[in-house]
Amino acid sequence: IIRETDWISRHHTEIEGFRKKADFDNHYFASPWLQVWFKRQIPSTAPVLLIVRDQQNSLVGFWPFVERPGILGSKGLWPYVYDEANYFHPICLQSAITELVIGLQSLLGEFLFCWIPLMKDSFWHHFSNARFKNGKYLSISRSPRKTALLIPQEETEFKDFWDEQAGTKSRKSFRYDQKALSQKGKIAIQNYSTFKEIRSVMPATCVVEVESWKSKEGAGLYTIRGKRGFFFELLPELAEQGNARVAILSLDDQPIAWQVELLGSRNLGIHHLAFDQRWKKYSPGKQLLHHQLSLAWKEGRTIDFLPGNFEYKQKISTLVESVHEFHWFKRSIRGFLARKLILGNIKVRQKIRQNSGETKVSKTMKEILEEKNG
C-alpha cells in the first residue's frame, strides 16, 4: 500500500512499460490521466495505491485509489479519475488479481467502504471469483451499463461489414448524407496524434463543442468548469506516449465534428464524439465515426465504444458486454447504514429515470456520482 503523492510521477515509465504486457490494461490509469487529474484535486486529497510486485520486484498489479469522506465522519476509497473515466479496473496480470483483492480487503478497517464504479466483464469474472472473505464484509454488486465492442475480422473488408450491419435503408440514407454534405463545400478529415499536433488543434475543438447537443444538454466534454483546461493539458500528454488520437471533420476548413480516441497497442476506446448541431441533417458525427472505424479496422484494433446505452453502438458492434459496479463495506453499524443509504439512492434514481422515460443522453458518471452522494 503506497500513499506517497509523487509515487506515480516517479514511476510513470514503469507503469507505461507494464501496460504493454498486462493481461488487463486500463486507458484511464495511464500515468498522464492520473497525474493531470490528481493535480486538480484539493490539496488534502490522499492517494492510496495498491501495488503488487513479483519475486523479481517487477510490477504485476497497479490499482490507484484516493480517500473520500463518508458518512458520520468516516472515510471511503474511490478510484482515481472517478469523475471522468469509463473503466476503473486495475492494470494487472491475471496472477496478481488475488493479491489486489486481499490488499483492498485489508483496507476495509481503516476505511468504511470502497467503490469501483465500472469494471470490464472480463476482469469482473476473475475479480468475483477471487478469494473473498464474505463473512467479514458487506457488498453491493450490479451491472448498470453495457459496452459494445467491434472486433475486426481479418478476411472481411470494413465496407462489407458496415453494409451488412447497417441494412439497406440505413446505407441509402448514409450515402445521401455523404453526397449532400459534399455539395456544401470541401470535406476533409484529419487525424492528429502527436503532442504538437493535438496541442495546436485543441482550440478548434471548442468550435464544435459549443454548438453540439451534448453541450446544450450538459454532457459536453467541456461543459463542467475546468474540464476544458483539463483536456487541453491531458490529450497532448497522452499523445506524447502514443495513447491518444484526435480526429476532426471540417467543411471548408470549418470544424463541424470531432472524436477523441484512446489508443492501446491493439485496441481503441472512443472517449468522445461530438458534432455541430447546425449540420445535424447531414450526420457529420456518423460520417466521422464511419471514417475512423474504417481506419481502426485496417489497423487491426479492437474498438470499444465504452459504457453507454446508445442503440447505434450495439447495431454496428460484434460483441456486447455487461459492465460491473461493486461496493465493499466494513461489517459494522456504519457499514450497514452506508449500504442501506446507497441502495436507497440507487432505487430512487432508477424510479426517477423510469418515470421520466429515456433521454437522449445516456447515463453519465455525473449521474452515478449523484447516486453515490444522494
C-alpha positions as CSV (number, residue, x, y, z in Angstrom):
1,I,0.0,0.0,0.0
2,I,1.6,3.2,-1.2
3,R,0.5,6.7,0.0
4,E,3.1,8.9,-1.5
5,T,1.7,11.7,-3.6
6,D,4.6,11.6,-6.1
7,W,4.9,7.9,-6.5
8,I,3.1,7.9,-9.8
9,S,5.2,10.6,-11.3
10,R,8.4,8.8,-10.2
11,H,7.2,5.5,-11.6
12,H,5.4,6.7,-14.7
13,T,7.9,4.9,-17.0
14,E,7.5,1.6,-15.1
15,I,3.7,2.0,-15.3
16,E,3.6,2.6,-19.0
17,G,6.0,-0.2,-19.7
18,F,3.9,-2.6,-17.7
19,R,0.7,-1.6,-19.5
20,K,2.1,-3.1,-22.7
21,K,2.3,-6.6,-21.2
22,A,-0.5,-6.6,-18.7
23,D,-3.4,-9.0,-19.1
24,F,-5.8,-6.3,-18.1
25,D,-5.0,-2.7,-19.2
26,N,-6.9,0.4,-18.5
27,H,-6.7,3.5,-20.7
28,Y,-7.8,5.7,-17.8
29,F,-5.0,4.6,-15.5
30,A,-2.3,5.7,-17.9
31,S,0.1,8.0,-16.0
32,P,-0.9,11.2,-17.8
33,W,-4.6,10.7,-16.8
34,L,-3.6,10.1,-13.2
35,Q,-1.1,13.0,-12.9
36,V,-3.2,15.6,-14.7
37,W,-6.3,14.6,-12.7
38,F,-4.6,14.5,-9.3
39,K,-3.0,17.9,-9.6
40,R,-6.5,19.4,-10.0
41,Q,-7.8,17.8,-6.7
42,I,-7.9,19.7,-3.5
43,P,-4.5,19.8,-1.7
44,S,-5.7,17.4,1.1
45,T,-6.6,14.6,-1.3
46,A,-4.7,11.5,-0.2
47,P,-3.7,8.7,-2.6
48,V,-3.9,5.0,-1.7
49,L,-2.2,2.9,-4.3
50,L,-2.3,-0.9,-4.3
51,I,0.9,-2.2,-5.8
52,V,1.8,-5.9,-6.4
53,R,5.3,-7.0,-7.4
54,D,6.6,-10.4,-8.2
55,Q,9.7,-12.1,-6.8
56,Q,11.9,-10.2,-9.3
57,N,10.4,-6.9,-8.0
58,S,8.7,-6.3,-11.3
59,L,5.3,-4.6,-11.3
60,V,2.4,-7.0,-11.8
61,G,-0.5,-5.1,-10.3
62,F,-1.5,-1.4,-10.0
63,W,-4.8,-0.1,-8.7
64,P,-4.9,3.6,-7.7
65,F,-7.5,5.0,-5.2
66,V,-8.0,8.2,-3.2
67,E,-9.5,8.8,0.2
68,R,-13.0,10.3,0.1
69,P,-15.2,11.5,3.1
70,G,-18.0,9.1,4.1
71,I,-21.0,9.3,6.4
72,L,-20.7,10.1,10.1
73,G,-17.1,11.2,9.8
74,S,-15.9,8.0,8.1
75,K,-13.6,7.6,5.1
76,G,-14.1,5.7,1.9
77,L,-12.0,4.7,-1.1
78,W,-12.8,5.9,-4.6
79,P,-10.7,5.2,-7.7
80,Y,-8.5,7.8,-9.3
81,V,-10.3,9.8,-12.1
82,Y,-13.7,8.8,-10.6
83,D,-15.4,11.7,-12.3
84,E,-14.0,11.2,-15.8
85,A,-13.1,7.6,-16.5
86,N,-15.3,4.9,-18.1
87,Y,-13.4,2.0,-16.5
88,F,-11.8,1.5,-13.1
89,H,-10.4,-2.0,-13.0
90,P,-6.6,-2.2,-12.3
91,I,-3.7,-2.7,-14.6
92,C,-2.5,-6.1,-13.8
93,L,-1.5,-9.6,-14.7
94,Q,-4.2,-12.2,-14.1
95,S,-2.0,-13.8,-11.5
96,A,-2.0,-10.6,-9.4
97,I,-5.8,-10.3,-9.0
98,T,-6.0,-12.3,-5.8
99,E,-3.3,-10.2,-4.2
100,L,-5.0,-7.0,-5.2
101,V,-8.3,-8.2,-3.7
102,I,-6.5,-9.1,-0.5
103,G,-4.9,-5.7,-0.4
104,L,-8.2,-4.0,-0.9
105,Q,-9.9,-6.1,1.8
106,S,-7.1,-5.2,4.2
107,L,-8.1,-1.5,3.9
108,L,-11.7,-2.2,5.0
109,G,-10.9,-1.4,8.6
110,E,-9.3,1.9,8.1
111,F,-11.9,2.8,5.5
112,L,-15.7,2.2,5.9
113,F,-16.2,1.3,2.2
114,C,-14.6,1.1,-1.3
115,W,-16.4,1.8,-4.5
116,I,-15.4,0.5,-8.0
117,P,-17.9,2.2,-10.4
118,L,-17.3,0.3,-13.7
119,M,-15.3,-2.8,-14.4
120,K,-14.9,-4.7,-17.7
121,D,-16.7,-8.1,-17.8
122,S,-13.5,-10.0,-18.5
123,F,-11.9,-8.6,-15.3
124,W,-15.1,-8.9,-13.2
125,H,-15.1,-12.7,-13.9
126,H,-11.7,-13.1,-12.2
127,F,-12.4,-10.5,-9.5
128,S,-15.7,-12.0,-8.5
129,N,-14.1,-15.5,-8.3
130,A,-11.1,-14.3,-6.2
131,R,-10.8,-15.4,-2.5
132,F,-13.4,-13.2,-0.8
133,K,-13.8,-13.2,2.9
134,N,-17.5,-12.7,2.6
135,G,-18.3,-13.1,6.2
136,K,-16.3,-10.1,7.2
137,Y,-17.7,-7.6,4.6
138,L,-20.9,-6.3,3.2
139,S,-21.3,-5.6,-0.5
140,I,-23.4,-4.4,-3.4
141,S,-22.8,-5.6,-6.9
142,R,-24.7,-4.8,-10.0
143,S,-24.4,-4.3,-13.8
144,P,-25.8,-0.8,-14.5
145,R,-24.4,-0.4,-18.0
146,K,-23.1,-2.2,-21.1
147,T,-20.4,-1.6,-23.6
148,A,-20.2,-2.5,-27.3
149,L,-17.1,-3.9,-29.0
150,L,-16.2,-4.0,-32.6
151,I,-13.6,-6.7,-33.3
152,P,-12.1,-6.6,-36.8
153,Q,-12.5,-9.7,-39.0
154,E,-9.3,-10.4,-40.9
155,E,-10.9,-11.8,-44.0
156,T,-13.6,-9.1,-44.2
157,E,-13.3,-5.6,-45.6
158,F,-14.8,-2.9,-43.3
159,K,-17.1,-1.7,-46.1
160,D,-18.6,-5.2,-46.4
161,F,-19.1,-5.4,-42.7
162,W,-20.7,-2.0,-42.5
163,D,-23.0,-2.6,-45.3
164,E,-24.2,-5.9,-43.8
165,Q,-24.7,-4.4,-40.3
166,A,-26.4,-1.1,-41.5
167,G,-29.1,-2.6,-43.7
168,T,-30.4,-1.3,-47.0
169,K,-32.4,1.7,-45.7
170,S,-29.5,2.9,-43.4
171,R,-26.9,2.5,-46.2
172,K,-29.0,4.6,-48.6
173,S,-29.6,7.3,-46.0
174,F,-25.9,7.4,-45.2
175,R,-24.8,7.7,-48.8
176,Y,-27.3,10.5,-49.3
177,D,-25.9,12.4,-46.3
178,Q,-22.4,12.0,-47.6
179,K,-23.3,13.3,-51.0
180,A,-25.4,16.2,-49.6
181,L,-22.7,17.4,-47.3
182,S,-20.0,17.2,-50.0
183,Q,-22.2,19.5,-52.1
184,K,-21.9,22.2,-49.3
185,G,-18.2,22.5,-49.6
186,K,-14.9,20.8,-49.4
187,I,-14.9,18.0,-46.8
188,A,-11.7,17.0,-45.0
189,I,-11.0,14.5,-42.2
190,Q,-7.7,14.9,-40.4
191,N,-6.1,12.8,-37.7
192,Y,-3.8,14.3,-35.0
193,S,-1.6,12.0,-32.9
194,T,1.5,13.8,-31.7
195,F,1.9,16.2,-28.8
196,K,2.4,19.3,-31.0
197,E,-0.4,18.4,-33.4
198,I,-3.0,17.9,-30.7
199,R,-2.0,20.9,-28.7
200,S,-2.3,23.1,-31.8
201,V,-5.7,21.8,-32.8
202,M,-7.4,21.8,-29.4
203,P,-8.8,25.4,-29.8
204,A,-10.6,24.2,-32.9
205,T,-12.5,21.6,-30.9
206,C,-14.1,24.3,-28.9
207,V,-15.9,25.5,-32.1
208,V,-17.6,22.1,-32.3
209,E,-18.3,21.7,-28.6
210,V,-20.1,25.0,-28.2
211,E,-22.6,24.1,-30.9
212,S,-23.0,20.4,-30.0
213,W,-26.2,19.0,-28.5
214,K,-24.1,17.3,-25.8
215,S,-23.0,20.7,-24.5
216,K,-26.5,22.1,-24.7
217,E,-27.8,19.1,-22.6
218,G,-24.9,19.3,-20.1
219,A,-23.0,16.3,-21.4
220,G,-20.3,18.1,-23.4
221,L,-16.6,17.4,-22.8
222,Y,-16.0,20.9,-21.7
223,T,-19.4,21.6,-20.0
224,I,-18.2,21.4,-16.4
225,R,-16.0,24.3,-15.3
226,G,-12.3,23.4,-15.5
227,K,-12.7,20.5,-17.9
228,R,-11.5,22.4,-20.9
229,G,-8.2,23.1,-19.2
230,F,-8.0,19.5,-18.1
231,F,-8.3,18.1,-21.6
232,F,-6.2,20.8,-23.1
233,E,-3.4,19.5,-20.9
234,L,-4.2,15.8,-20.9
235,L,-4.7,14.9,-24.5
236,P,-1.3,16.2,-25.8
237,E,0.4,14.4,-22.9
238,L,-1.4,11.2,-23.8
239,A,-0.4,11.6,-27.4
240,E,3.3,12.1,-26.4
241,Q,3.3,8.4,-25.4
242,G,1.1,7.2,-28.3
243,N,-2.1,6.9,-26.3
244,A,-4.4,9.4,-27.9
245,R,-5.7,10.5,-31.3
246,V,-8.0,13.3,-32.2
247,A,-10.0,13.3,-35.5
248,I,-11.7,16.4,-36.9
249,L,-14.1,16.6,-39.8
250,S,-14.1,20.0,-41.5
251,L,-16.2,21.7,-44.1
252,D,-14.3,24.4,-46.0
253,D,-11.8,24.4,-43.1
254,Q,-14.5,24.9,-40.5
255,P,-14.6,22.1,-37.9
256,I,-18.1,20.5,-37.6
257,A,-17.3,17.2,-35.9
258,W,-14.5,15.7,-33.7
259,Q,-13.7,12.5,-32.0
260,V,-11.3,11.6,-29.1
261,E,-9.7,8.1,-29.3
262,L,-7.8,6.4,-26.5
263,L,-5.2,4.1,-28.1
264,G,-3.7,0.9,-26.8
265,S,-1.3,-1.5,-28.5
266,R,-4.1,-3.4,-30.3
267,N,-7.3,-1.5,-29.1
268,L,-9.0,1.8,-29.2
269,G,-11.6,3.4,-27.0
270,I,-13.9,6.1,-28.3
271,H,-13.9,8.5,-25.4
272,H,-15.9,11.3,-27.1
273,L,-17.7,12.2,-30.3
274,A,-19.5,15.5,-30.9
275,F,-20.8,17.4,-33.9
276,D,-22.1,20.9,-34.7
277,Q,-25.9,20.7,-34.3
278,R,-26.3,23.2,-37.2
279,W,-25.2,20.4,-39.6
280,K,-27.2,17.7,-38.0
281,K,-29.3,16.8,-41.1
282,Y,-26.1,15.7,-42.8
283,S,-25.0,13.3,-40.0
284,P,-21.4,14.7,-39.7
285,G,-20.8,12.7,-36.5
286,K,-21.8,9.5,-38.2
287,Q,-19.6,10.3,-41.2
288,L,-16.6,10.9,-39.0
289,L,-17.3,7.8,-36.9
290,H,-17.5,5.7,-40.1
291,H,-14.2,7.0,-41.3
292,Q,-12.4,6.4,-38.0
293,L,-13.9,2.9,-37.6
294,S,-12.6,2.0,-41.1
295,L,-9.2,3.3,-40.1
296,A,-9.1,1.3,-36.8
297,W,-10.3,-1.8,-38.7
298,K,-7.4,-1.5,-41.1
299,E,-5.0,-1.1,-38.1
300,G,-6.4,-4.3,-36.6
301,R,-7.6,-2.6,-33.4
302,T,-10.5,-3.9,-31.3
303,I,-12.8,-0.9,-30.9
304,D,-14.5,-0.3,-27.6
305,F,-17.4,2.2,-27.8
306,L,-17.2,2.4,-23.9
307,P,-20.1,2.1,-21.5
308,G,-23.3,3.7,-22.5
309,N,-26.8,2.9,-23.8
310,F,-26.8,4.2,-27.3
311,E,-28.5,1.7,-29.6
312,Y,-26.5,2.6,-32.6
313,K,-23.3,1.3,-30.9
314,Q,-24.8,-2.1,-30.5
315,K,-26.0,-2.2,-34.1
316,I,-22.5,-1.8,-35.5
317,S,-20.7,-3.9,-32.9
318,T,-19.7,-7.6,-32.9
319,L,-20.0,-8.1,-29.1
320,V,-22.0,-6.5,-26.3
321,E,-20.7,-7.0,-22.7
322,S,-22.0,-6.0,-19.3
323,V,-20.0,-3.6,-17.2
324,H,-20.0,-4.1,-13.4
325,E,-20.2,-1.9,-10.4
326,F,-19.1,-3.0,-6.9
327,H,-19.2,-1.7,-3.3
328,W,-17.5,-3.2,-0.3
329,F,-18.3,-2.2,3.2
330,K,-16.8,-2.8,6.6
331,R,-19.2,-5.0,8.6
332,S,-20.3,-2.5,11.3
333,I,-23.2,-0.4,12.2
334,R,-22.0,2.4,10.0
335,G,-21.2,-0.1,7.2
336,F,-24.8,-1.4,7.4
337,L,-26.1,2.2,7.3
338,A,-23.9,3.2,4.4
339,R,-25.0,0.2,2.4
340,K,-28.7,0.9,3.1
341,L,-28.4,4.5,2.1
342,I,-26.6,3.7,-1.2
343,L,-29.1,1.0,-2.1
344,G,-31.9,3.5,-1.3
345,N,-30.3,6.2,-3.6
346,I,-29.9,3.7,-6.4
347,K,-33.6,2.7,-6.2
348,V,-34.8,6.3,-6.1
349,R,-32.7,7.3,-9.1
350,Q,-33.9,4.2,-11.1
351,K,-37.5,5.2,-10.3
352,I,-37.0,8.8,-11.4
353,R,-35.4,7.6,-14.7
354,Q,-38.3,5.2,-15.3
355,N,-40.9,7.9,-14.7
356,S,-39.1,10.4,-16.9
357,G,-38.5,8.0,-19.7
358,E,-35.4,7.5,-21.9
359,T,-33.4,10.7,-22.6
360,K,-31.0,11.4,-25.4
361,V,-28.0,11.4,-23.1
362,S,-27.0,8.0,-21.7
363,K,-26.2,7.7,-18.0
364,T,-23.1,9.7,-17.2
365,M,-20.5,9.4,-14.5
366,K,-22.1,12.6,-13.0
367,E,-25.4,10.7,-12.5
368,I,-23.5,7.7,-11.0
369,L,-21.8,10.1,-8.6
370,E,-25.2,11.6,-7.7
371,E,-26.5,8.2,-6.8
372,K,-23.4,7.7,-4.7
373,N,-23.7,11.0,-2.8
374,G,-27.5,11.1,-2.6
